[in-house]
Amino acid sequence: MPPQVLDVRTLPPPEPLERALDALTNLPKGGRIWVLHRREPFPLYDMLPTMGYSWRARGHAGHFEILIWDSAAPPTRAELSWNPPC
């Protein structure tokens, strides 16, 4: 199953955080989410471990891609290198 893409780049705070949390509550077991964001979501990063999720971020100022997954089901190398549609 390809990762779900959640583009929150144009949303004002706190909508990006709220949308990411909503998407995680509906994430099927083994699912992944690519969050496209204009900045690194440090508050989300702080919450993910307590919710049982891990993440990897890449990007630069103005464009970040954050892959989020269930900590018990790490992504494959191919999933980590996947390029979400931007």
Phi and psi restraints in degrees (range 20) as a CNS / XPLOR table:
assign (resid 1 and name C) (resid 2 and name N)
       (resid 2 and name CA) (resid 2 and name C) 1.0 -68.2 20.0 2
assign (resid 2 and name N) (resid 2 and name CA)
       (resid 2 and name C) (resid 3 and name N) 1.0 153.2 20.0 2
assign (resid 2 and name C) (resid 3 and name N)
       (resid 3 and name CA) (resid 3 and name C) 1.0 -63.4 20.0 2
assign (resid 3 and name N) (resid 3 and name CA)
       (resid 3 and name C) (resid 4 and name N) 1.0 149.1 20.0 2
assign (resid 3 and name C) (resid 4 and name N)
       (resid 4 and name CA) (resid 4 and name C) 1.0 -74.5 20.0 2
assign (resid 4 and name N) (resid 4 and name CA)
       (resid 4 and name C) (resid 5 and name N) 1.0 140.5 20.0 2
assign (resid 4 and name C) (resid 5 and name N)
       (resid 5 and name CA) (resid 5 and name C) 1.0 -108.1 20.0 2
assign (resid 5 and name N) (resid 5 and name CA)
       (resid 5 and name C) (resid 6 and name N) 1.0 128.2 20.0 2
assign (resid 5 and name C) (resid 6 and name N)
       (resid 6 and name CA) (resid 6 and name C) 1.0 -122.6 20.0 2
assign (resid 6 and name N) (resid 6 and name CA)
       (resid 6 and name C) (resid 7 and name N) 1.0 107.4 20.0 2
assign (resid 6 and name C) (resid 7 and name N)
       (resid 7 and name CA) (resid 7 and name C) 1.0 -98.0 20.0 2
assign (resid 7 and name N) (resid 7 and name CA)
       (resid 7 and name C) (resid 8 and name N) 1.0 109.8 20.0 2
assign (resid 7 and name C) (resid 8 and name N)
       (resid 8 and name CA) (resid 8 and name C) 1.0 -116.8 20.0 2
assign (resid 8 and name N) (resid 8 and name CA)
       (resid 8 and name C) (resid 9 and name N) 1.0 16.8 20.0 2
assign (resid 8 and name C) (resid 9 and name N)
       (resid 9 and name CA) (resid 9 and name C) 1.0 -61.1 20.0 2
assign (resid 9 and name N) (resid 9 and name CA)
       (resid 9 and name C) (resid 10 and name N) 1.0 -30.1 20.0 2
assign (resid 9 and name C) (resid 10 and name N)
       (resid 10 and name CA) (resid 10 and name C) 1.0 -99.9 20.0 2
assign (resid 10 and name N) (resid 10 and name CA)
       (resid 10 and name C) (resid 11 and name N) 1.0 0.7 20.0 2
assign (resid 10 and name C) (resid 11 and name N)
       (resid 11 and name CA) (resid 11 and name C) 1.0 -86.9 20.0 2
assign (resid 11 and name N) (resid 11 and name CA)
       (resid 11 and name C) (resid 12 and name N) 1.0 142.6 20.0 2
assign (resid 11 and name C) (resid 12 and name N)
       (resid 12 and name CA) (resid 12 and name C) 1.0 -78.9 20.0 2
assign (resid 12 and name N) (resid 12 and name CA)
       (resid 12 and name C) (resid 13 and name N) 1.0 153.5 20.0 2
assign (resid 12 and name C) (resid 13 and name N)
       (resid 13 and name CA) (resid 13 and name C) 1.0 -62.3 20.0 2
assign (resid 13 and name N) (resid 13 and name CA)
       (resid 13 and name C) (resid 14 and name N) 1.0 145.5 20.0 2
assign (resid 13 and name C) (resid 14 and name N)
       (resid 14 and name CA) (resid 14 and name C) 1.0 -96.1 20.0 2
assign (resid 14 and name N) (resid 14 and name CA)
       (resid 14 and name C) (resid 15 and name N) 1.0 17.2 20.0 2
assign (resid 14 and name C) (resid 15 and name N)
       (resid 15 and name CA) (resid 15 and name C) 1.0 -56.8 20.0 2
assign (resid 15 and name N) (resid 15 and name CA)
       (resid 15 and name C) (resid 16 and name N) 1.0 -40.6 20.0 2
assign (resid 15 and name C) (resid 16 and name N)
       (resid 16 and name CA) (resid 16 and name C) 1.0 -57.9 20.0 2
assign (resid 16 and name N) (resid 16 and name CA)
       (resid 16 and name C) (resid 17 and name N) 1.0 -43.1 20.0 2
assign (resid 16 and name C) (resid 17 and name N)
       (resid 17 and name CA) (resid 17 and name C) 1.0 -64.5 20.0 2
assign (resid 17 and name N) (resid 17 and name CA)
       (resid 17 and name C) (resid 18 and name N) 1.0 -45.8 20.0 2
assign (resid 17 and name C) (resid 18 and name N)
       (resid 18 and name CA) (resid 18 and name C) 1.0 -61.7 20.0 2
assign (resid 18 and name N) (resid 18 and name CA)
       (resid 18 and name C) (resid 19 and name N) 1.0 -43.0 20.0 2
assign (resid 18 and name C) (resid 19 and name N)
       (resid 19 and name CA) (resid 19 and name C) 1.0 -65.9 20.0 2
assign (resid 19 and name N) (resid 19 and name CA)
       (resid 19 and name C) (resid 20 and name N) 1.0 -39.8 20.0 2
assign (resid 19 and name C) (resid 20 and name N)
       (resid 20 and name CA) (resid 20 and name C) 1.0 -64.2 20.0 2
assign (resid 20 and name N) (resid 20 and name CA)
       (resid 20 and name C) (resid 21 and name N) 1.0 -44.0 20.0 2
assign (resid 20 and name C) (resid 21 and name N)
       (resid 21 and name CA) (resid 21 and name C) 1.0 -64.5 20.0 2
assign (resid 21 and name N) (resid 21 and name CA)
       (resid 21 and name C) (resid 22 and name N) 1.0 -40.1 20.0 2
assign (resid 21 and name C) (resid 22 and name N)
       (resid 22 and name CA) (resid 22 and name C) 1.0 -62.0 20.0 2
assign (resid 22 and name N) (resid 22 and name CA)
       (resid 22 and name C) (resid 23 and name N) 1.0 -43.6 20.0 2
assign (resid 22 and name C) (resid 23 and name N)
       (resid 23 and name CA) (resid 23 and name C) 1.0 -63.1 20.0 2
assign (resid 23 and name N) (resid 23 and name CA)
       (resid 23 and name C) (resid 24 and name N) 1.0 -37.3 20.0 2
assign (resid 23 and name C) (resid 24 and name N)
       (resid 24 and name CA) (resid 24 and name C) 1.0 -67.9 20.0 2
assign (resid 24 and name N) (resid 24 and name CA)
       (resid 24 and name C) (resid 25 and name N) 1.0 -34.8 20.0 2
assign (resid 24 and name C) (resid 25 and name N)
       (resid 25 and name CA) (resid 25 and name C) 1.0 -67.7 20.0 2
assign (resid 25 and name N) (resid 25 and name CA)
       (resid 25 and name C) (resid 26 and name N) 1.0 -23.2 20.0 2
assign (resid 25 and name C) (resid 26 and name N)
       (resid 26 and name CA) (resid 26 and name C) 1.0 -103.2 20.0 2
assign (resid 26 and name N) (resid 26 and name CA)
       (resid 26 and name C) (resid 27 and name N) 1.0 6.4 20.0 2
assign (resid 26 and name C) (resid 27 and name N)
       (resid 27 and name CA) (resid 27 and name C) 1.0 -73.2 20.0 2
assign (resid 27 and name N) (resid 27 and name CA)
       (resid 27 and name C) (resid 28 and name N) 1.0 125.1 20.0 2
assign (resid 27 and name C) (resid 28 and name N)
       (resid 28 and name CA) (resid 28 and name C) 1.0 -68.4 20.0 2
assign (resid 28 and name N) (resid 28 and name CA)
       (resid 28 and name C) (resid 29 and name N) 1.0 156.2 20.0 2
assign (resid 28 and name C) (resid 29 and name N)
       (resid 29 and name CA) (resid 29 and name C) 1.0 -55.5 20.0 2
assign (resid 29 and name N) (resid 29 and name CA)
       (resid 29 and name C) (resid 30 and name N) 1.0 131.7 20.0 2
assign (resid 29 and name C) (resid 30 and name N)
       (resid 30 and name CA) (resid 30 and name C) 1.0 81.6 20.0 2
assign (resid 30 and name N) (resid 30 and name CA)
       (resid 30 and name C) (resid 31 and name N) 1.0 -0.4 20.0 2
assign (resid 30 and name C) (resid 31 and name N)
       (resid 31 and name CA) (resid 31 and name C) 1.0 -78.2 20.0 2
assign (resid 31 and name N) (resid 31 and name CA)
       (resid 31 and name C) (resid 32 and name N) 1.0 163.9 20.0 2
assign (resid 31 and name C) (resid 32 and name N)
       (resid 32 and name CA) (resid 32 and name C) 1.0 -133.8 20.0 2
assign (resid 32 and name N) (resid 32 and name CA)
       (resid 32 and name C) (resid 33 and name N) 1.0 154.0 20.0 2
assign (resid 32 and name C) (resid 33 and name N)
       (resid 33 and name CA) (resid 33 and name C) 1.0 -129.1 20.0 2
assign (resid 33 and name N) (resid 33 and name CA)
       (resid 33 and name C) (resid 34 and name N) 1.0 130.6 20.0 2
assign (resid 33 and name C) (resid 34 and name N)
       (resid 34 and name CA) (resid 34 and name C) 1.0 -98.6 20.0 2
assign (resid 34 and name N) (resid 34 and name CA)
       (resid 34 and name C) (resid 35 and name N) 1.0 117.0 20.0 2
assign (resid 34 and name C) (resid 35 and name N)
       (resid 35 and name CA) (resid 35 and name C) 1.0 -98.9 20.0 2
assign (resid 35 and name N) (resid 35 and name CA)
       (resid 35 and name C) (resid 36 and name N) 1.0 124.0 20.0 2
assign (resid 35 and name C) (resid 36 and name N)
       (resid 36 and name CA) (resid 36 and name C) 1.0 -99.7 20.0 2
assign (resid 36 and name N) (resid 36 and name CA)
       (resid 36 and name C) (resid 37 and name N) 1.0 120.5 20.0 2
assign (resid 36 and name C) (resid 37 and name N)
       (resid 37 and name CA) (resid 37 and name C) 1.0 -137.6 20.0 2
assign (resid 37 and name N) (resid 37 and name CA)
       (resid 37 and name C) (resid 38 and name N) 1.0 155.9 20.0 2
assign (resid 37 and name C) (resid 38 and name N)
       (resid 38 and name CA) (resid 38 and name C) 1.0 -85.5 20.0 2
assign (resid 38 and name N) (resid 38 and name CA)
       (resid 38 and name C) (resid 39 and name N) 1.0 -10.8 20.0 2
assign (resid 38 and name C) (resid 39 and name N)
       (resid 39 and name CA) (resid 39 and name C) 1.0 -149.2 20.0 2
assign (resid 39 and name N) (resid 39 and name CA)
       (resid 39 and name C) (resid 40 and name N) 1.0 169.1 20.0 2
assign (resid 39 and name C) (resid 40 and name N)
       (resid 40 and name CA) (resid 40 and name C) 1.0 -77.1 20.0 2
assign (resid 40 and name N) (resid 40 and name CA)
       (resid 40 and name C) (resid 41 and name N) 1.0 128.9 20.0 2
assign (resid 40 and name C) (resid 41 and name N)
       (resid 41 and name CA) (resid 41 and name C) 1.0 -87.7 20.0 2
assign (resid 41 and name N) (resid 41 and name CA)
       (resid 41 and name C) (resid 42 and name N) 1.0 74.6 20.0 2
assign (resid 41 and name C) (resid 42 and name N)
       (resid 42 and name CA) (resid 42 and name C) 1.0 -57.0 20.0 2
assign (resid 42 and name N) (resid 42 and name CA)
       (resid 42 and name C) (resid 43 and name N) 1.0 -38.3 20.0 2
assign (resid 42 and name C) (resid 43 and name N)
       (resid 43 and name CA) (resid 43 and name C) 1.0 -60.9 20.0 2
assign (resid 43 and name N) (resid 43 and name CA)
       (resid 43 and name C) (resid 44 and name N) 1.0 -37.7 20.0 2
assign (resid 43 and name C) (resid 44 and name N)
       (resid 44 and name CA) (resid 44 and name C) 1.0 -65.8 20.0 2
assign (resid 44 and name N) (resid 44 and name CA)
       (resid 44 and name C) (resid 45 and name N) 1.0 -43.4 20.0 2
assign (resid 44 and name C) (resid 45 and name N)
       (resid 45 and name CA) (resid 45 and name C) 1.0 -55.8 20.0 2
assign (resid 45 and name N) (resid 45 and name CA)
       (resid 45 and name C) (resid 46 and name N) 1.0 -40.0 20.0 2
assign (resid 45 and name C) (resid 46 and name N)
       (resid 46 and name CA) (resid 46 and name C) 1.0 -65.0 20.0 2
assign (resid 46 and name N) (resid 46 and name CA)
       (resid 46 and name C) (resid 47 and name N) 1.0 -31.4 20.0 2
assign (resid 46 and name C) (resid 47 and name N)
       (resid 47 and name CA) (resid 47 and name C) 1.0 -83.8 20.0 2
assign (resid 47 and name N) (resid 47 and name CA)
       (resid 47 and name C) (resid 48 and name N) 1.0 -31.3 20.0 2
assign (resid 47 and name C) (resid 48 and name N)
       (resid 48 and name CA) (resid 48 and name C) 1.0 -57.0 20.0 2
assign (resid 48 and name N) (resid 48 and name CA)
       (resid 48 and name C) (resid 49 and name N) 1.0 -47.2 20.0 2
assign (resid 48 and name C) (resid 49 and name N)
       (resid 49 and name CA) (resid 49 and name C) 1.0 -60.0 20.0 2
assign (resid 49 and name N) (resid 49 and name CA)
       (resid 49 and name C) (resid 50 and name N) 1.0 -38.3 20.0 2
assign (resid 49 and name C) (resid 50 and name N)
       (resid 50 and name CA) (resid 50 and name C) 1.0 -71.7 20.0 2
assign (resid 50 and name N) (resid 50 and name CA)
       (resid 50 and name C) (resid 51 and name N) 1.0 -19.0 20.0 2
assign (resid 50 and name C) (resid 51 and name N)
       (resid 51 and name CA) (resid 51 and name C) 1.0 -91.8 20.0 2
assign (resid 51 and name N) (resid 51 and name CA)
       (resid 51 and name C) (resid 52 and name N) 1.0 -3.3 20.0 2
assign (resid 51 and name C) (resid 52 and name N)
       (resid 52 and name CA) (resid 52 and name C) 1.0 89.9 20.0 2
assign (resid 52 and name N) (resid 52 and name CA)
       (resid 52 and name C) (resid 53 and name N) 1.0 19.7 20.0 2
assign (resid 52 and name C) (resid 53 and name N)
       (resid 53 and name CA) (resid 53 and name C) 1.0 -115.6 20.0 2
assign (resid 53 and name N) (resid 53 and name CA)
       (resid 53 and name C) (resid 54 and name N) 1.0 154.2 20.0 2
assign (resid 53 and name C) (resid 54 and name N)
       (resid 54 and name CA) (resid 54 and name C) 1.0 -120.9 20.0 2
assign (resid 54 and name N) (resid 54 and name CA)
       (resid 54 and name C) (resid 55 and name N) 1.0 168.7 20.0 2
assign (resid 54 and name C) (resid 55 and name N)
       (resid 55 and name CA) (resid 55 and name C) 1.0 -153.8 20.0 2
assign (resid 55 and name N) (resid 55 and name CA)
       (resid 55 and name C) (resid 56 and name N) 1.0 164.0 20.0 2
assign (resid 55 and name C) (resid 56 and name N)
       (resid 56 and name CA) (resid 56 and name C) 1.0 -141.2 20.0 2
assign (resid 56 and name N) (resid 56 and name CA)
       (resid 56 and name C) (resid 57 and name N) 1.0 133.5 20.0 2
assign (resid 56 and name C) (resid 57 and name N)
       (resid 57 and name CA) (resid 57 and name C) 1.0 -117.7 20.0 2
assign (resid 57 and name N) (resid 57 and name CA)
       (resid 57 and name C) (resid 58 and name N) 1.0 149.7 20.0 2
assign (resid 57 and name C) (resid 58 and name N)
       (resid 58 and name CA) (resid 58 and name C) 1.0 -147.7 20.0 2
assign (resid 58 and name N) (resid 58 and name CA)
       (resid 58 and name C) (resid 59 and name N) 1.0 153.4 20.0 2
assign (resid 58 and name C) (resid 59 and name N)
       (resid 59 and name CA) (resid 59 and name C) 1.0 146.4 20.0 2
assign (resid 59 and name N) (resid 59 and name CA)
       (resid 59 and name C) (resid 60 and name N) 1.0 -162.9 20.0 2
assign (resid 59 and name C) (resid 60 and name N)
       (resid 60 and name CA) (resid 60 and name C) 1.0 -152.0 20.0 2
assign (resid 60 and name N) (resid 60 and name CA)
       (resid 60 and name C) (resid 61 and name N) 1.0 173.3 20.0 2
assign (resid 60 and name C) (resid 61 and name N)
       (resid 61 and name CA) (resid 61 and name C) 1.0 -50.4 20.0 2
assign (resid 61 and name N) (resid 61 and name CA)
       (resid 61 and name C) (resid 62 and name N) 1.0 124.2 20.0 2
assign (resid 61 and name C) (resid 62 and name N)
       (resid 62 and name CA) (resid 62 and name C) 1.0 94.6 20.0 2
assign (resid 62 and name N) (resid 62 and name CA)
       (resid 62 and name C) (resid 63 and name N) 1.0 -14.4 20.0 2
assign (resid 62 and name C) (resid 63 and name N)
       (resid 63 and name CA) (resid 63 and name C) 1.0 -153.0 20.0 2
assign (resid 63 and name N) (resid 63 and name CA)
       (resid 63 and name C) (resid 64 and name N) 1.0 110.3 20.0 2
assign (resid 63 and name C) (resid 64 and name N)
       (resid 64 and name CA) (resid 64 and name C) 1.0 -125.2 20.0 2
assign (resid 64 and name N) (resid 64 and name CA)
       (resid 64 and name C) (resid 65 and name N) 1.0 144.6 20.0 2
assign (resid 64 and name C) (resid 65 and name N)
       (resid 65 and name CA) (resid 65 and name C) 1.0 -120.2 20.0 2
assign (resid 65 and name N) (resid 65 and name CA)
       (resid 65 and name C) (resid 66 and name N) 1.0 123.6 20.0 2
assign (resid 65 and name C) (resid 66 and name N)
       (resid 66 and name CA) (resid 66 and name C) 1.0 -121.5 20.0 2
assign (resid 66 and name N) (resid 66 and name CA)
       (resid 66 and name C) (resid 67 and name N) 1.0 117.9 20.0 2
assign (resid 66 and name C) (resid 67 and name N)
       (resid 67 and name CA) (resid 67 and name C) 1.0 -92.1 20.0 2
assign (resid 67 and name N) (resid 67 and name CA)
       (resid 67 and name C) (resid 68 and name N) 1.0 126.5 20.0 2
assign (resid 67 and name C) (resid 68 and name N)
       (resid 68 and name CA) (resid 68 and name C) 1.0 -119.4 20.0 2
assign (resid 68 and name N) (resid 68 and name CA)
       (resid 68 and name C) (resid 69 and name N) 1.0 137.1 20.0 2
assign (resid 68 and name C) (resid 69 and name N)
       (resid 69 and name CA) (resid 69 and name C) 1.0 -146.9 20.0 2
assign (resid 69 and name N) (resid 69 and name CA)
       (resid 69 and name C) (resid 70 and name N) 1.0 162.1 20.0 2
assign (resid 69 and name C) (resid 70 and name N)
       (resid 70 and name CA) (resid 70 and name C) 1.0 -64.6 20.0 2
assign (resid 70 and name N) (resid 70 and name CA)
       (resid 70 and name C) (resid 71 and name N) 1.0 126.2 20.0 2
assign (resid 70 and name C) (resid 71 and name N)
       (resid 71 and name CA) (resid 71 and name C) 1.0 -57.7 20.0 2
assign (resid 71 and name N) (resid 71 and name CA)
       (resid 71 and name C) (resid 72 and name N) 1.0 -26.8 20.0 2
assign (resid 71 and name C) (resid 72 and name N)
       (resid 72 and name CA) (resid 72 and name C) 1.0 -79.3 20.0 2
assign (resid 72 and name N) (resid 72 and name CA)
       (resid 72 and name C) (resid 73 and name N) 1.0 -9.5 20.0 2
assign (resid 72 and name C) (resid 73 and name N)
       (resid 73 and name CA) (resid 73 and name C) 1.0 -134.0 20.0 2
assign (resid 73 and name N) (resid 73 and name CA)
       (resid 73 and name C) (resid 74 and name N) 1.0 76.5 20.0 2
assign (resid 73 and name C) (resid 74 and name N)
       (resid 74 and name CA) (resid 74 and name C) 1.0 -60.3 20.0 2
assign (resid 74 and name N) (resid 74 and name CA)
       (resid 74 and name C) (resid 75 and name N) 1.0 151.2 20.0 2
assign (resid 74 and name C) (resid 75 and name N)
       (resid 75 and name CA) (resid 75 and name C) 1.0 -74.2 20.0 2
assign (resid 75 and name N) (resid 75 and name CA)
       (resid 75 and name C) (resid 76 and name N) 1.0 158.7 20.0 2
assign (resid 75 and name C) (resid 76 and name N)
       (resid 76 and name CA) (resid 76 and name C) 1.0 -78.9 20.0 2
assign (resid 76 and name N) (resid 76 and name CA)
       (resid 76 and name C) (resid 77 and name N) 1.0 168.1 20.0 2
assign (resid 76 and name C) (resid 77 and name N)
       (resid 77 and name CA) (resid 77 and name C) 1.0 -59.5 20.0 2
assign (resid 77 and name N) (resid 77 and name CA)
       (resid 77 and name C) (resid 78 and name N) 1.0 -39.6 20.0 2
assign (resid 77 and name C) (resid 78 and name N)
       (resid 78 and name CA) (resid 78 and name C) 1.0 -63.6 20.0 2
assign (resid 78 and name N) (resid 78 and name CA)
       (resid 78 and name C) (resid 79 and name N) 1.0 -39.9 20.0 2
assign (resid 78 and name C) (resid 79 and name N)
       (resid 79 and name CA) (resid 79 and name C) 1.0 -65.8 20.0 2
assign (resid 79 and name N) (resid 79 and name CA)
       (resid 79 and name C) (resid 80 and name N) 1.0 -36.4 20.0 2
assign (resid 79 and name C) (resid 80 and name N)
       (resid 80 and name CA) (resid 80 and name C) 1.0 -68.6 20.0 2
assign (resid 80 and name N) (resid 80 and name CA)
       (resid 80 and name C) (resid 81 and name N) 1.0 -27.9 20.0 2
assign (resid 80 and name C) (resid 81 and name N)
       (resid 81 and name CA) (resid 81 and name C) 1.0 -96.1 20.0 2
assign (resid 81 and name N) (resid 81 and name CA)
       (resid 81 and name C) (resid 82 and name N) 1.0 -2.5 20.0 2
assign (resid 81 and name C) (resid 82 and name N)
       (resid 82 and name CA) (resid 82 and name C) 1.0 -61.3 20.0 2
assign (resid 82 and name N) (resid 82 and name CA)
       (resid 82 and name C) (resid 83 and name N) 1.0 142.6 20.0 2
assign (resid 82 and name C) (resid 83 and name N)
       (resid 83 and name CA) (resid 83 and name C) 1.0 -106.5 20.0 2
assign (resid 83 and name N) (resid 83 and name CA)
       (resid 83 and name C) (resid 84 and name N) 1.0 110.7 20.0 2
assign (resid 83 and name C) (resid 84 and name N)
       (resid 84 and name CA) (resid 84 and name C) 1.0 -66.1 20.0 2
assign (resid 84 and name N) (resid 84 and name CA)
       (resid 84 and name C) (resid 85 and name N) 1.0 148.7 20.0 2
assign (resid 84 and name C) (resid 85 and name N)
       (resid 85 and name CA) (resid 85 and name C) 1.0 -64.4 20.0 2
assign (resid 85 and name N) (resid 85 and name CA)
       (resid 85 and name C) (resid 86 and name N) 1.0 132.6 20.0 2
